[in-house]
Amino acid sequence: MCLTGVDYFSTLGYQPGIAALAAGVLSPLATLVLVALTLLGALPVYRRVAAESPRGAGSIAMLARLLPRWGGKIFVLVLLGFAATDFIITMTLSAADGAAHLVENPFAPEALQGRNLLVTLVLLGLLAAVFLKGFAEAIGIAVALVGVYLALNLVVMVAGLWHVATAPSLVTDWTSAMTTQHGSPWMMIAISLLVFPKLALGLSGFETGVAVMPQINGDPSDTDSAPRGRIRGARHLLTTSALIMSAFLVVSSFITTVLIPANEFEAGGAANGRALAYLAHEYLGNVFGTVYDVSTIAILWFAGASAMAGLLNLVPRYLPRFGMAPDWARAVRPLVLVFAAVAFGITWYFDASVDAQGAAYATGVLVLITSAAVAVTISAHRRGQRRKSVGFGVVAAIFLYTTVANVFERPEGVQVATLFILAILLVSFASRFQRAFELRAESVSYDATAWQFVEEAARGTIHIVAHDARERDSAEYRRKAAEQRRESHLPEDQPILFLEVNVRDSSEFATKLRVHGRQRDEHRILWVNSAVIPNSIAAILLDIRDRTGSVPHVYFEWTEGDPIANLLRFLFIGQGEEAPVTREVLRRAEPDPSRRPHVHVG
């Protein structure tokens, strides 16, 4: 919970100020709308996401299952772009706000004045160093930071409530201001609803809440297919976090609105981006205020830890499996360096400005929550849960409205997210093309019939004829065998094995190959389901060689048509130019020509 909380709870550092700027004297009412949508909308949605995606992949995995093949892959990449926007901006914005708290502290050295960019980069570098050291250390730091930070906030809020209680005129002035500015209570509620999209940063912890699920032990009785203990623990995590944060948000928005002059929230004001820190210094003294600032700086700095944890969970889960990232992207430390470099670039681009990054942050958060609401709505509908599908559908509609409103209000957020999406798409497809000639087989296995055919063929020279899986009548096998014997000068007494590859989903990259055997009259056929033809043939040939000790021969016909078009067909639908591509895959996989399976084309 604390690893999630360094992201979620740390928004207390700037959320009250954002609410005051967006809603003015209506900030407490607008915050109540945020809390209601948190507890009645986002929390139920993510409790269901936790149950349906217990391995930490979140709503993205749910939607990936609903949209198969290339359409699903591209949709996942787009969502990963928004997730990257959310998580990376979490790192950069929080570090920038931590730097602002440090620079604006009255005891801060004069040399730090105006050095927000440098301080932010140092904080991001320290965050990367923690993850390079190890993940367990990150969790331990998160527990300490969250505990101290919440305790200090509790002190500030008790002090604020005490000052409000001992000066009743403050509440009277506040209610009078609301009535004067907005008239009827209905108008106040309407405006509070309208400004809600600007407060969306207060929902930032839910996606990271499910992203850290792999860190939950669960029960000893948990199984991979039914991790009930882990799901229960994740639901407790989400519920507890939401209740704690809701209470703090309501109280903080009330005391900051009542106690802080409105002009102090404006850019350049003493409470801009640090409303609770302002109260800590004002009512509890600069010593306590400095302790509070140090705690705030620490948790804002470490808010990037949950974001980093989310990225380290999502990226290895999807991109390498899709063939859209190198295999080293499965390792933690290289990814930490990549994400740190991106965070440095974003910080430099925005000049470590909290306000400038807010739109991109809100856009990433809202798109992910909206996608989660849509995913659970579809899930409930497919399971015939009518009441739940209607309820989740209403929540999805609210979040969709909020996302659209935020986009129109602050389009720069979508612009930043679009850059992330384009970068992910370009890198992903470049990697896919670069890795296209790998074997792409996670494993190769055989059923009893297939292995019997291979063993009997291995008593002599193994001759394998690649055959179109769509043409399976006996006459076609007979014609193909006669043609290959004639063109490749194969003696009649040498047995032939036909090999057929059925392309099921060419958008997949690596698959487990299960080779099956069947006999059609006198013809022996090996067949396999896969995502790609040439790479699967190459993997099976090398596996047969390793198991039998005999180097097999494979026979192809030349593919008709334009070679460039056929190459593109291979890259996107897994077939086309089978002969030269199979040979190239074999050449890269086996550098020794004497051990390389022989490719014949006629």
C-alpha positions in Angstrom: 0.0 0.0 0.0 2.9 2.4 0.8 4.5 1.7 -2.6 1.2 2.8 -4.2 0.8 5.5 -1.6 4.0 7.4 -2.5 2.1 8.2 -5.7 -1.4 8.4 -4.4 -0.9 10.2 -1.1 1.8 12.5 -2.4 -0.8 14.3 -4.4 -1.7 16.0 -1.1 1.4 18.1 -1.8 -0.4 19.9 -4.7 -4.0 18.7 -4.9 -5.5 21.3 -2.4 -3.9 24.1 -4.3 -5.1 22.8 -7.7 -8.6 22.5 -6.3 -8.5 26.0 -4.9 -7.4 27.4 -8.3 -10.0 25.4 -10.2 -13.0 25.9 -8.0 -12.2 28.9 -5.7 -14.4 29.0 -2.7 -16.2 25.9 -4.0 -13.0 23.8 -3.6 -14.4 21.7 -0.7 -17.6 20.9 -2.6 -15.6 20.0 -5.8 -13.4 17.8 -3.7 -16.5 16.0 -2.3 -17.5 15.3 -5.9 -14.0 13.8 -6.5 -14.2 11.7 -3.3 -17.7 10.4 -4.3 -16.4 9.4 -7.7 -13.4 7.8 -6.1 -15.4 5.7 -3.7 -18.4 4.9 -5.9 -16.7 4.8 -9.3 -12.9 4.2 -9.4 -12.7 2.0 -6.4 -15.4 -0.6 -7.5 -13.9 -0.6 -11.0 -10.4 -1.3 -9.8 -11.5 -3.9 -7.3 -12.9 -5.8 -10.3 -9.8 -5.2 -12.3 -7.8 -6.7 -9.5 -10.0 -9.8 -9.6 -9.7 -10.3 -13.3 -6.1 -9.3 -13.8 -4.3 -10.6 -10.7 -0.8 -10.6 -12.2 -0.6 -6.8 -12.2 -1.2 -6.2 -15.9 -4.3 -4.2 -15.1 -7.0 -2.9 -17.4 -4.6 -3.1 -20.4 -4.5 -6.9 -20.2 -8.3 -7.1 -20.0 -8.7 -5.0 -23.1 -6.0 -7.0 -24.9 -8.0 -10.1 -24.4 -11.1 -8.5 -25.8 -9.3 -7.3 -29.0 -7.2 -10.0 -30.5 -4.7 -9.9 -33.4 -3.1 -6.8 -34.8 -6.0 -4.5 -33.8 -5.6 -5.6 -30.2 -1.8 -5.2 -30.3 -2.0 -1.7 -31.7 -4.7 -0.7 -29.1 -2.4 -2.1 -26.4 0.5 0.0 -27.7 -1.7 3.1 -27.6 -2.8 2.4 -24.1 0.8 1.8 -23.1 1.5 5.3 -24.6 -1.0 6.8 -22.2 0.3 4.6 -19.3 3.9 5.8 -20.1 2.5 9.4 -20.0 0.9 8.8 -16.7 3.9 7.0 -15.1 6.7 9.1 -16.6 4.9 12.4 -15.8 4.3 11.1 -12.3 8.0 10.8 -11.9 8.9 14.2 -13.4 6.0 16.2 -12.0 6.4 14.9 -8.5 10.2 15.5 -8.5 9.6 19.0 -9.8 7.1 19.7 -7.0 9.6 18.3 -4.5 12.2 20.6 -5.9 9.8 23.6 -5.5 9.2 22.7 -1.9 12.9 22.6 -1.3 13.8 25.8 -3.1 10.9 27.8 -1.5 11.7 26.7 2.1 12.9 29.7 4.1 15.9 27.8 5.3 17.0 26.7 1.8 20.5 27.9 0.8 20.5 30.9 -1.4 22.5 29.0 -4.0 19.4 26.9 -4.7 17.2 29.8 -5.7 16.1 29.5 -9.3 17.7 26.1 -9.6 14.5 24.0 -9.8 15.6 22.2 -13.0 18.9 21.1 -11.5 17.3 20.0 -8.2 14.7 18.0 -10.1 17.3 16.2 -12.2 19.2 15.3 -9.0 16.0 13.9 -7.4 15.3 11.8 -10.6 18.9 10.5 -10.6 18.6 9.4 -7.0 15.3 7.6 -7.7 17.0 5.7 -10.5 19.9 4.8 -8.2 17.4 3.3 -5.7 16.0 1.0 -8.4 19.4 0.1 -9.7 20.2 -1.0 -6.1 17.1 -3.2 -5.8 13.3 -3.4 -5.6 13.2 -4.5 -1.9 15.0 -1.4 -0.9 12.4 0.7 -2.7 9.6 -0.9 -0.8 11.3 -0.3 2.5 11.9 3.3 1.8 8.2 3.8 0.7 6.9 2.4 4.0 8.9 4.8 6.0 8.2 7.8 3.9 4.4 7.2 3.8 4.1 6.6 7.5 6.0 9.9 8.4 4.2 11.9 5.7 0.7 10.9 6.7 1.5 11.5 10.4 2.7 15.0 9.7 -0.3 15.8 7.5 -2.5 14.6 10.3 -0.9 17.1 12.6 -1.3 20.0 10.1 -4.9 19.2 9.5 -5.7 18.9 13.2 -4.0 22.3 13.7 -6.0 23.7 10.8 -9.3 22.4 12.1 -8.5 23.9 15.5 -7.9 27.3 14.0 -11.1 27.1 12.1 -13.0 26.0 15.2 -11.6 28.8 17.3 -12.4 31.5 14.7 -16.0 30.8 13.6 -16.0 33.9 11.5 -13.8 32.2 9.0 -16.5 29.7 8.2 -19.1 32.5 8.0 -17.0 34.5 5.6 -16.5 31.4 3.5 -20.2 30.5 3.3 -21.0 34.1 2.6 -18.5 34.2 -0.3 -20.1 31.1 -1.8 -23.5 32.6 -1.6 -22.4 35.9 -3.0 -20.5 34.4 -5.9 -22.7 31.5 -6.9 -26.2 32.1 -5.5 -28.2 29.0 -5.0 -26.9 25.6 -3.7 -27.9 24.1 -7.1 -25.6 26.4 -8.9 -22.8 25.5 -6.5 -23.3 21.8 -7.1 -23.4 22.4 -10.9 -20.1 24.3 -10.9 -18.5 21.7 -8.6 -19.4 19.0 -11.2 -18.2 21.1 -14.1 -14.7 21.8 -12.5 -14.2 18.1 -11.5 -12.0 17.3 -14.5 -9.4 19.7 -13.3 -9.2 17.8 -10.0 -8.6 14.4 -11.7 -5.0 14.2 -10.4 -6.6 13.0 -7.1 -7.3 9.7 -8.8 -3.7 8.9 -9.7 -3.0 5.9 -7.5 -5.4 3.3 -8.8 -3.6 2.0 -11.8 -0.4 1.7 -9.8 -2.4 -0.1 -7.1 -3.1 -3.0 -9.4 0.4 -2.7 -11.0 2.0 -3.7 -7.7 -0.2 -6.8 -7.3 2.7 -9.2 -8.1 4.3 -8.0 -4.8 1.4 -9.3 -2.7 2.1 -12.8 -1.3 -1.5 -14.0 -1.0 -2.4 -17.2 0.8 -0.5 -20.5 0.8 -3.5 -22.1 -0.9 -3.3 -19.6 -3.9 -2.8 -21.1 -7.3 -1.7 -19.5 -10.5 -5.3 -19.8 -11.9 -7.0 -18.7 -8.7 -4.9 -16.4 -6.5 -7.7 -15.6 -4.1 -5.5 -14.3 -1.3 -3.6 -12.0 -3.6 -6.9 -10.6 -5.0 -8.3 -10.1 -1.5 -5.1 -8.4 -0.5 -5.2 -6.1 -3.5 -8.8 -5.2 -2.8 -7.9 -4.3 0.8 -5.0 -2.2 -0.5 -7.2 -0.3 -2.9 -10.0 0.2 -0.4 -7.7 1.3 2.5 -5.8 3.7 0.3 -9.0 5.3 -1.1 -10.6 5.8 2.4 -7.4 7.3 3.8 -6.9 9.6 0.8 -10.6 10.6 0.7 -10.5 11.7 4.3 -7.3 13.7 3.8 -8.6 15.3 0.6 -11.9 16.5 2.2 -10.2 18.0 5.3 -7.3 19.5 3.4 -9.5 21.3 0.8 -11.7 22.7 3.6 -8.9 24.1 5.8 -6.8 25.5 2.9 -9.8 27.2 1.3 -10.9 28.7 4.6 -7.5 29.7 6.1 -5.5 30.7 3.0 -6.1 34.0 1.1 -7.2 33.3 -2.5 -4.3 35.3 -4.0 -1.7 33.1 -2.3 -2.9 30.2 -4.5 -2.0 32.1 -7.7 1.2 31.6 -9.6 4.0 33.1 -7.5 1.9 33.0 -4.3 3.3 31.4 -1.2 0.7 28.6 -1.3 0.9 27.8 -5.0 1.5 24.1 -5.3 2.2 23.8 -1.6 -1.0 24.7 0.3 -0.6 22.4 3.3 3.1 23.4 3.6 1.9 27.0 3.8 -0.3 26.1 6.7 2.5 24.1 8.4 4.8 27.1 8.4 2.0 29.6 9.2 0.5 27.8 12.2 3.1 25.4 13.5 6.3 27.5 12.9 9.2 27.3 10.5 10.9 24.4 12.3 7.9 22.1 12.0 7.2 23.6 8.5 10.7 22.6 7.5 10.3 19.1 8.8 7.0 18.9 6.8 8.8 20.3 3.7 11.5 17.6 4.0 8.9 14.9 4.3 6.9 16.3 1.4 10.1 16.6 -0.7 11.0 13.0 0.1 7.6 11.5 -0.7 7.2 13.6 -3.9 10.7 12.5 -4.9 9.8 8.9 -4.2 6.3 9.1 -5.8 8.2 8.1 -9.0 8.9 4.8 -7.3 5.4 3.5 -7.8 5.4 4.9 -11.3 8.7 3.2 -12.0 7.3 0.0 -10.5 4.3 0.2 -12.9 6.5 0.7 -15.9 8.8 -2.2 -14.9 5.7 -4.3 -14.6 4.0 -3.3 -17.9 6.8 -2.9 -20.4 8.4 -6.4 -20.0 4.9 -7.9 -20.0 4.0 -6.7 -23.4 6.7 -5.3 -25.7 9.2 -8.2 -25.7 6.4 -10.7 -26.0 5.1 -8.8 -29.0 8.6 -8.7 -30.5 8.4 -5.0 -30.1 11.4 -4.5 -27.8 14.8 -6.3 -27.5 15.0 -9.2 -25.1 17.1 -7.1 -22.8 13.9 -5.1 -22.1 12.8 -8.0 -19.8 15.6 -7.0 -17.4 15.0 -4.4 -14.7 18.3 -2.4 -14.6 18.5 -1.6 -18.4 14.9 -0.4 -18.3 15.5 1.8 -15.2 18.3 3.5 -17.2 16.0 4.0 -20.2 13.1 5.4 -18.1 15.5 7.7 -16.2 16.8 9.1 -19.5 13.3 9.7 -20.7 12.4 11.4 -17.4 15.5 13.7 -17.7 14.4 14.7 -21.2 10.8 15.4 -20.2 12.0 17.5 -17.2 14.3 19.5 -19.4 11.5 20.0 -22.0 9.1 21.4 -19.3 11.8 23.2 -17.4 10.7 21.4 -14.3 7.4 23.2 -14.2 4.6 21.5 -12.2 1.8 23.5 -13.9 3.1 22.8 -17.4 3.1 19.0 -16.8 -0.3 18.9 -15.0 -2.4 18.5 -18.2 -0.3 15.5 -19.5 -0.5 13.9 -16.1 -4.3 14.3 -15.9 -4.7 13.0 -19.4 -2.7 9.8 -18.7 -4.6 9.2 -15.5 -8.0 9.7 -17.0 -7.5 7.6 -20.1 -6.3 4.7 -18.0 -9.2 4.9 -15.6 -11.6 5.3 -18.5 -10.2 2.2 -20.2 -10.5 0.3 -16.9 -14.2 1.3 -16.6 -14.9 0.3 -20.2 -13.1 -3.1 -19.7 -15.1 -4.0 -16.5 -18.3 -2.9 -18.2 -17.7 -5.2 -21.2 -16.6 -8.0 -18.8 -19.8 -7.7 -16.7 -22.0 -7.6 -19.9 -20.4 -10.7 -21.3 -21.0 -12.5 -18.1 -24.7 -11.6 -18.1 -24.4 -9.3 -15.0 -26.9 -6.8 -16.1 -27.0 -4.5 -13.0 -23.2 -4.4 -12.7 -22.8 -3.7 -16.4 -25.2 -0.8 -16.2 -23.5 0.6 -13.1 -20.0 0.2 -14.6 -21.4 1.7 -17.8 -22.5 4.8 -16.0 -19.1 5.1 -14.3 -17.4 4.7 -17.7 -19.6 7.4 -19.2 -18.7 9.8 -16.4 -15.0 9.2 -16.8 -15.3 9.4 -20.6 -16.9 12.8 -20.2 -14.2 13.8 -17.7 -11.5 12.8 -20.2 -13.0 14.6 -23.1 -13.6 17.7 -21.0 -10.0 17.6 -19.8 -8.7 17.3 -23.4 -10.7 20.3 -24.6 -9.8 22.3 -21.6 -6.0 21.5 -21.8 -5.2 20.0 -25.2 -1.5 20.1 -24.4 -2.0 16.9 -22.4 -3.0 14.9 -25.4 -0.2 16.4 -27.4 2.4 15.1 -24.9 0.6 11.7 -24.8 0.6 11.6 -28.6 4.4 12.0 -28.6 4.7 9.0 -26.2 2.3 7.0 -28.3 4.2 7.8 -31.6 7.5 7.0 -29.9 6.2 3.6 -28.6 4.7 2.7 -32.0 7.9 3.7 -33.9 10.2 1.9 -31.5 7.9 -1.1 -31.4 7.6 -1.7 -35.1 11.3 -0.9 -35.7 12.1 -3.6 -33.1 9.6 -6.0 -34.6 11.2 -5.7 -38.0 14.7 -5.9 -36.6 13.8 -9.1 -34.7 11.8 -10.6 -37.6 14.5 -13.1 -38.4 14.8 -14.7 -35.0 13.6 -18.2 -34.4 10.6 -16.9 -32.4 9.8 -20.3 -30.9 9.7 -20.5 -27.1 9.8 -24.4 -27.3 9.3 -27.3 -29.7 7.5 -30.5 -28.7 5.9 -33.4 -30.6 3.0 -35.7 -30.2 3.7 -39.5 -30.4 2.7 -39.8 -34.0 4.9 -36.9 -35.1 7.9 -38.1 -33.2 7.5 -41.6 -34.7 7.6 -40.1 -38.2 10.8 -38.2 -37.3 12.5 -41.1 -35.8 11.8 -43.4 -38.7 13.0 -40.7 -41.2 16.2 -40.2 -39.2 17.3 -43.7 -40.1 18.5 -42.2 -43.3 18.5 -38.6 -44.6 15.6 -36.5 -43.4 13.8 -35.0 -46.3 11.1 -32.4 -45.3 8.8 -30.8 -47.9 7.2 -27.5 -46.9 3.5 -27.7 -47.9 0.7 -25.2 -48.1 -1.6 -26.1 -45.1 -4.7 -25.2 -47.1 -4.2 -28.0 -49.7 -4.7 -31.3 -48.0 -6.2 -33.9 -50.4 -4.3 -37.0 -51.3 -4.0 -36.0 -54.9 -2.2 -32.8 -53.9 0.2 -34.6 -51.6 0.9 -37.1 -54.4 1.5 -34.3 -57.0 3.8 -32.4 -54.6 5.8 -35.5 -53.7 6.3 -36.4 -57.4 7.3 -32.8 -58.3 9.9 -32.5 -55.5 11.4 -35.9 -56.3 11.7 -34.8 -60.0 13.1 -31.3 -59.4 15.3 -32.1 -56.4 16.4 -35.6 -57.7 15.1 -37.4 -54.6 15.2 -41.3 -55.0 11.9 -43.1 -54.7 13.2 -45.1 -51.8 13.9 -42.0 -49.7 10.8 -41.2 -47.5 9.4 -37.7 -47.5 7.8 -35.8 -44.6 5.4 -33.0 -45.3 5.5 -30.0 -42.9 2.5 -27.7 -42.7 2.3 -24.5 -40.6 -1.1 -23.0 -39.8 -0.9 -19.3 -39.1 -3.4 -18.6 -36.3 -2.5 -15.1 -35.1 0.3 -13.4 -37.0 0.4 -10.5 -34.5 1.9 -12.8 -31.9 5.7 -13.0 -31.9 7.0 -16.0 -30.0 4.9 -19.2 -29.7 5.3 -22.6 -28.2 5.4 -25.1 -31.1 3.5 -28.3 -30.7 4.2 -30.5 -33.7 1.4 -33.0 -34.5 1.6 -36.0 -36.9 -1.1 -37.4 -39.2 -1.1 -39.9 -42.1 -3.1 -39.4 -45.4 -2.8 -42.6 -47.4 0.9 -43.2 -47.8 1.9 -39.6 -47.0 3.2 -38.6 -43.6 2.5 -35.1 -42.5 3.8 -33.0 -39.6 1.6 -30.0 -38.8 1.9 -27.1 -36.3 -0.1 -24.0 -35.3 2.1 -20.9 -35.2 2.2 -17.1 -35.7 4.7 -17.3 -38.6 5.7 -19.9 -41.2 9.4 -19.5 -42.1 10.7 -19.0 -38.5 8.6 -22.0 -37.3 10.0 -24.2 -40.0 13.6 -23.1 -39.1 13.0 -23.8 -35.4 11.6 -27.3 -36.1 14.5 -28.2 -38.4 17.1 -27.1 -35.8 15.2 -29.0 -33.1 15.0 -32.2 -35.2 18.8 -31.9 -35.9 19.5 -31.5 -32.1 17.3 -34.4 -31.1 18.3 -36.9 -33.9 21.9 -35.8 -34.7 21.0 -35.8 -38.4 21.0 -32.5 -40.4 17.7 -32.4 -42.2 16.9 -31.1 -45.7 13.9 -28.9 -46.4 12.4 -28.3 -49.9 10.4 -25.3 -51.0 8.8 -23.9 -54.1 9.6 -20.3 -55.0 6.9 -17.9 -53.9 5.1 -16.2 -56.9 4.7 -12.4 -56.9 6.6 -9.3 -56.1 9.4 -10.0 -53.5 8.9 -6.7 -51.7 5.2 -7.4 -51.3 5.9 -10.9 -50.2 8.4 -9.6 -47.6 5.8 -7.2 -46.2 3.3 -10.1 -46.1 5.8 -12.0 -44.0 6.4 -9.1 -41.6 2.7 -8.5 -41.0 0.8 -11.8 -41.7 3.6 -14.3 -41.1 3.8 -15.8 -44.6 5.4 -15.0 -47.9 9.0 -15.5 -49.1 9.2 -18.7 -47.1 12.3 -20.1 -48.7 14.7 -17.2 -48.5 13.4 -16.1 -45.0 13.8 -19.6 -43.6 17.3 -19.8 -44.9 18.1 -16.4 -43.4 16.7 -17.4 -40.0 18.8 -20.6 -40.1 21.9 -18.6 -41.1 21.5 -16.3 -38.1 20.6 -19.1 -35.7 23.4 -21.5 -36.7 26.7 -19.9 -37.7 28.3 -23.2 -38.6 27.4 -24.1 -42.2 28.2 -27.8 -41.7 25.5 -28.0 -38.9 23.0 -25.8 -40.7 19.9 -27.6 -42.2 19.9 -27.5 -46.0 17.4 -25.4 -47.9 16.4 -26.4 -51.4 14.2 -24.3 -53.6 12.8 -25.3 -57.0 
